């Protein structure tokens, strides 16, 4: 089954929907390319066997030089 092709107009609308209205055409093209790659990789991921514990954990901390 083929999926619909994402276009530059689609990405322009998506960016505008989240308030990214200052993007140049070059920025929009980069976003389109990155989104296409992301969708392709996500399509290949066998996610039916993944659980919450498989999500990457991002841990941030402040050392003594950080904000207090």
Buried (B, 14 or more C-beta within 10 A) or exposed (E): EEEEEBEEEEBBEBBEEEEBEEBEEEEBEEBBEEBEEEEEEEEEEEEEEEEEEEEEEEEEEEEEEEEE
